[in-house]
């Protein structure tokens, strides 16, 4: 995987290098915790944003290992406090969305462009998952997103959460999921997820020390 290409394209205007981690089945949870803890240590990020981002982020990491056919993926993260924004990119060099989704007989005849559009829809899956990970991420983007891109094969989808466009693009063997978020907006994570997951409790149990909460009372 060409990390320089990803750095130049998505983080070229950054004043420093983003956090870069490679994950697999053995360390996916550690990488997830590492990235989220780094963000949690930034007091200017709204808690609701962190809670929902944390849920979606793990789903995206897990998607790589479940659907790409590869054993590893790469994540890049950059927080810009002066712009109140987070940039996150998760990439793999696997089979791509089109080939993966085509494993489901319901989608065997879709085009690559259609497959990329479909992967953001609720309950669309290749049969190996529930089809909620990227759907929950687009819900995140609709509420606090700046932009989201999905580049897989020779097509790239770009959306701000309201409108989306799919265009032909230079070949990326695998899938890139990239998004930028506002960090200074108050949201209700579980409501955004239609109460189908408890992002608040999952985050709090993993990242908030209950003894710290006790000291507040």
Secondary structure, DSSP 8 states (H G I E B T S, - for coil): --HHHHHHHHHTT-SS--EEEEEETTTHHHHHHHHHHHHHT-TTS-HHHHHHHHHHHHHHHHHHHHHSS-SEEEEEEEEEGGGTEEEEEEEE-SSHHHHHHTTSGGGTT--HHHHHHHTTSTT--SSSS-S-HHHHHHHHHHHHEEEEEEEEEEEEEEE-SS-EEEEEEEEEEEEEEEEEEESS----HHHHTTTSS-HHHHHHHHH--HHHHHHT-
